[in-house]
Amino acid sequence: MKGPFVMAVDVGVSNVKAALIDRHANLAFRERRDLDLEQGQSVVARELVEACRGVLNAADLTTRDVKAVGCAMPGCVHPEDGVVVASATQFWLGVDVRAPLEAAFERPVHIEGDGNAAAIAAYHFGPTQGQNHLLGLNIGTGINCGFILNGKPLRGSGQAAMEAGHMPLFADGKDCSCGRKGCWEAHAGGGALRRLLADARAQGQPLPELPENLADRARSGDSAAIKIWSQQGEILGLGLAVLLNVLNPKSVVIGGGFAESWSLFRSSMIKTARGRSLGRNAESAMICFQEPETMSLLGVAAAASAAQGRADFFVDAPGLIGR
């Protein structure tokens, strides 16, 4: 695969992914590393740099060979200083990952919240390309969102808009990582499903430990697994109905690692979202990004390219088909 390339980094709750992305939106020389948050912020920030170096070494390139660098963080990021201003994972609050990345690459680095990165990806690639009133939903361990209005992410007066994963849907709900109860992401998404499976196993139920194994069971016809995925879709649909009524998006594009199991929760999520939303709000198109786990990487690559004055970098990229 030939360059030029943009370097994209996607930081999750417990891992980091890095990849070089070419002008056709192809991802090459990917690397994924686990993050041990107990090692402290400075050590974890260095892991992001090492992931980038691993990708560059695999491609036999140097930092000077990339055209732009972008990093997606879990939560909301101040667009001027790149510091995380809101995140479900308290570890990341106030963290500056821009400084070590800029020192390593010797150039400006664009930092973006992963919810906004998902929305930017939907705006630049696929059947929703160029749409306004566009909702991007990144579902991984947590739930992060972005909303495109007039070609730009809606950020809010404090740069922390669209923290939809922490909508308090349930008055006496489950504990959330943000320190509150009943949040949307405390009941749905990857982290919530892991906790549900752990609780069920502790009670002697013969369920797998990981969501991906539960997905395999559901695809093979296991009725208990199918039911759990359907219930996850219903809870996702409840929160989505709120967003439909508040924002009235033209389209909703789903991404993130959890969306790899889109076929298992799609029907119940859409049925619940449409059934609980009002009038024309229920008419929003709802699709999944073609490769949902790459959504934040592609979004932050597009954002970084634009920030570096290379808005036309992906002009040759084909439409990425939703499903």
N, C-alpha and C positions, 0 to 999 in steps of 0.2 A: 504494500500500500504506500503510495507516494504522498508527500506533503503538498502544500504547507499544512501545519497543524495548529490547533488551539489546545492548550492543556486545561482540562476540566477536573475538578475535585468535588466529590460529594461526601460530606461528613454526616454520618448517621449517629444514632445514640451509642452504638457500640462498635462501629466499624467505619473505615474510610475507603472510598473507591476513587481511583484516579484513572484517567484515560486521555489519550491523544485523539482528537476528532478532526477529520479532514473536511474539505469544502463541501463534500457531498453528505455530510452528517453521518459518516461511517465512524464507528469507534474502533480504535486500534490500540494494541499494546496496553491492555487494561491491567490494573493491579488492585487487589483488595486486601486490606489489613484489618485485623481486629484491634480495637482500642481498649486499653485498660485505664478507665478514668481514675482509678485509685492511685495511679502513678503521678497525678498532678497535671495541671494545665500546661506547663512548659514542656514536659515530656511528651504529652499527647500532641501538642502543636508540632513538635519535631517529627512525630510519626507521619504527619501530613506531608512534610517536606520529603521524608524518606520514601513515601509512596510515590511521589512525583519523580524522584530520582530513579526509583526502580523502573518506572515506565520509560523514562528517557534512556536508561541503560539498555533496556530491551530493544528500543528502537534505534540504538546507536546514534543518538542525538544529544545535543547540549541544550542548556537553557536558552541560548541565543537563537536556537532553531525554531522556537515556537512564536507565533504571532500575537498571542494574548493568553492570559491566565485568569481563570475564574474559579471561585470556590463557593459551593452551596453549603450553608450551615443549618442545623436543626432549630428553627425558630425564626424570629424577625430580626433583621439586621439594619442598623443605621446606615443608609446608603453613602454617607460622606466619610465616616471613619471606619466602617466595616465591623464595628463591635456589635455583638449580639445583645439586643435590648429586651427580648422576651423569648423564653424557651421553656418547654415543659421539663427539660432536663436542666436543673439548677446549676449543674457543673459548667454549662456553657455561658451563663449570664456574665456579661462584661468581658468575655474573652476576646482578645485581639489575635486572630490568626493571620491577619494581613501582614503584620510586621515580619514574622519569620519567613513567610512565603515571598514577600518582596525582597528580603535580604538574599534568599536563595536564588531567585530569578533575576534580580537586579533590574526590576521594572515594576510599574504599577500592577497591582492585582485587584480584580473586582470581586467583592464579597457580596453574596445575596442569600436571603433566607430561602430554604428549600421549597416552601409553599409558593413564593413568588417565582422561583426558578421553574417550577412545574407549570405555572401559568404562562411564563415567557416561552417555554417549549411549545405549549399548545398554540400560542400566537404565531410562532415562527415556522412550525412544521405541521404537516398533516392537513386533514380536511377542514380544520378550524383556522388555518393560516390567515392572518390579517383580520380576524374577527375582533370586535369590541364586545363588551359585556360578556366576557369569557371567564369562566371559573375553572381554575386548575386545582385539583385535589390530589395531594401526595399522601398516600397511606402506607406507612411503614410500621415501625414500632409505635409511633404516634400518628396524629392526623394534622397535616399542615395544608394551608390553602393560600391561593393568590387569586386576585381578580383584576383583569385587564380592562381599563377604561381609557379611551382616547390613546390607545397604543402603549400605555404605561401601567405598571402595577399600582393599585390603590394602596397607599402606605399609611394614611392617617396622620393626625397632627403630631403624634409622638413617635411616628415611624414604626408602630406596632399593630397596625390594622390586620384583620383577617386571622386572628388567633382562634379560629373556629373550633379547633380541637378541644378548646376549654369552655365551650358553651355549656352551661350547667343544665343538662337535659333532665337529670333525675334528682329530685330534692333530697332523697336519702340514699344516694347512689354509692358506688364504690369509691375508695380512696384513689386519688389521682397523683401522679408524680409531681404536679405543680403545688401540692399541699392542700388542695381542696377536694370536695366530694362531688360525684355525679357528673363529671365532665364527659363530653362525648367520647374522647379517646380513652377514658378509663373503662369504657364498656365495649368499644369496638376497635378493630385494628390489630396489628401484630402483637403489641405488648399485652393488650387485654386478652387476646386469644391464648397467649402463652400462660397467663395467670389462670384463666379458666381451665385449661388442660391440667395445670399443676394441681389445682384444687380438686378436680375430678379424680385424678390419679391418687391423691391423698385419701380420697374416700373409697378407694378400691375399684373405681371404674376402669375398665381396660381400654383406655385411650392413649394415644401416642403423646410424646413429650413436646414435639415440635409441630407448628402449623403446617409445614410442608408435608409432613407425614400424614397429618389429618386430611390434607388435600388429596393425597394419593389414595387414602381409604375411600374418600367420597367419590372419587372418579371410578373406583372399582365397585361402587354400588353399596357401600356400607351405610345403612340407614341412619345410624347415630351420627356419623360424620356428616352426612348430607343435611341432617336437621340442624347441627351446630352452624354450618356454613350459611344455611338459610336464615337462622337467627341473627348471625352477624350482618347479613344483608339488610335485615329489617332495622337494626339499630343504626347502621350507616344511613339508611333511608330516612330515619327520623331526623337526624342532624341535617341531612341534605335538604329535606323539606323546609327547614328553617331558612337555610341559605337561599333556596329558590324563592321563598316569599319575601325575603329582605332584599335580595340583589336582582332578581328577575334576569338571570343570565340567559344569553342566547344558547350557549352550549356549556356542558360540564365535561371536562376531560380528566379521567382517572389515571393516576400513575403511582409509582412506588412499589416496593417489593411485595406488599400484600396483594396488589392487583395482579400478580402472576396467577392468582386463583380466581380471576374475574368471572369465569364461567360458572363458578360454584355459588357466588352471591349476587350476580348481576340481576337475575330475575326478581328476587325478593327485595333488593335495594331499590330498583326502579319502580316496582309496584308500590312500595311503601312511600317513596318520595313523591310520586305522582298523586297517590291517594291522600297524602297529608298536606299537599300544597294547594294553593287557591288558583282558580281561573287560568289565566294565561301563563302563570308561573309554572304550571305543570307541563307546559309544552316544550320546555328546554330539552334539547338533544343531550343524551348521556352516552358517552363512548369511553373506551379504554385506549390509552396510548399503545401503539403497536408493541413496543418493548418497554413495558411500564417501569422497569427498574433503571432504565437509562434516561428517564424524563428529566430529572434534576440536572444530570450531567449535560444534556443537550441545552437545557434552558440557561444554565450559568455560562456555557460556552458562547451562546448567542449574546447574552448580556455583556460578557467580557469583551467580545469582539466589537460590539457597538460602543462600549465605554472607551475603547482604544481607537475609535475613529474608523473601524473596519466593519461598518454596518452591512456591507455587501459581501462579507466573507462567505456566507452560506447561500449566495445567490444561485449556485448550481445544485443545491440540495433538492432531491426529489421529494414529493409529498410523502409523508410517513402515514400509512393508512391506519385508521382507527379500527376498533372491532367492538 
